């Protein structure tokens, strides 16, 4: 009617698409069929520009990538006359009315086309029927990672492209410019990884029910930065192991000091191991960091066991000495060294022992006690105490068991050898 014709002329949004559709003769063809239907497969070239690698997740074993995906093919049904031989560019509204390749991402978990401020889709048609179809996509895909060398590992991931409906008899996917078809932004960087290389490759995929399909691969290698894990895991583990060795230089009768030090180092190592495991997937094989932490934990645990052996042998030795002196069972006398281990002070006995290592508090207490006696007795007593202070090292060696002496050499030597082989094997 005249009213409908008048409204169509006033509505400018309907006039422009109508002109483009008439120019491309979209209504004259059935675009549900691929170009050259029934003949040879249509070649579709692919060109990819990687904008960014947004994240790498070890727990989920996937990566997220944002890229520009461009398709190139020829559809003679879209050819048009042009005096200046210029192409025409369209947005996403024309995509739904023509045939486009049905490329999808194999092993993808999530993907979407960016739509801010409008849908990021571009279609460019040339007079001879050549078509450029470009999309801006963010895709999350699986990456089958091997953590046997974690955190000294290098991961190889790939993003795979394939046609969903058309096998190799109908559609042939290929890289438009060979290895140069894959380009990346120069400023791509990751916090935990160093991107070693990007490469493009192609192959075939077979499905028992539908046949062979062309498949394109975007391959990239990621090498993990080790410095973060050295600060967070390896260096604290080394310090805990070395701290556990301090007990070898503590008097064997100082039970609270050595036991507390051993338990503290064991619990700290357990905390470090738990923190590393919490950020990793629950894999069924042993990782490189597990080897280091468990060996370090074993060294800390053995230092506790070492003192248990020293304490047990010391007890047996003292009981034998008491029996030789003819002491009654259960009537144990505490000598000066044992008393000093309990309260930190030296106590004189009738036995003339060459002992030292007592605090200023002990000197003050005994000086006050001696003040009540004759002044003539104080002078030789203080002289004897001062002479004992120069023999601290010898007294400590005499009061340590032979196991402590060997442990001071064996534990550090074995740990150094272990570190040498560990870093030599994995680096």
Protein Blocks (a to p, Z undefined) as FASTA:
>chain_A
ZZlmmmmmmmmmlmmmmmmmmmnommlpcfkbcehihiacdddddddddfbdfbdcfklo
paddddddddddddfklgccdfklpacdddfklmmmmccdfddcehiabdcddfbfbdcd
dddddfkopacddddddddddddddfklpckbccddddddddfklcfkloccddfkljml
pccdfkbccfkbccfbdcddddddddfknopcddddddddddddfklmmmmmmmmmmmmm
mmmmmmmmgcfklmmlmmmmmmmmmmmmmmmmmmmmmmpccdfbdcfklmmmmmmmmmmm
mmmmmmmmmmmmmmmmmmmmmmmnopaehiacddfklmmmmnopacddfbdcddehiafk
lmmmmmmmmmmmcfklmmmmmmmmmmmmmmmmmmmmmmpcfklmmmmmmmmmmmmmmmmm
mmmmmZZ
